[in-house]
Amino acid sequence: MLEAFRNLTLTVVKLPTQVIRHLTSLTTLQQRLLALAGLEDTCYLRLVAHSSEPPQEISER
């Protein structure tokens, strides 16, 4: 299931007076998987709001 979310991209550009964020749109499959997991699309969109924090290292092991 995680394979379906592999190509998502969150881009954050910090300018002197603003921060611009762009999040890749979810595909129909990704939306369906979130729904099956009992999650709404808004949980995905909240990633943009919390993107000012530096990313934590994620291990695939």
Steps between C-alpha positions, in 0.01 A plus 500: 500500500781744577630451147198694374616807697864481398498787248353772719696822521480787745693804378578783740658822375605750767519859381594803711137599555304178444506124483345332196391137525377261233377148556452248220132428441369159602411255228162328498668185632666689785171665594330159501772348719467782752123448506541126554735578790231723651689822427379812322693688231542784751751295701722505192454873446604567861852402395532845343406672824760301696773521238687787664654250740824340378438145381587217734716222368287206390642152478352236271647222710 
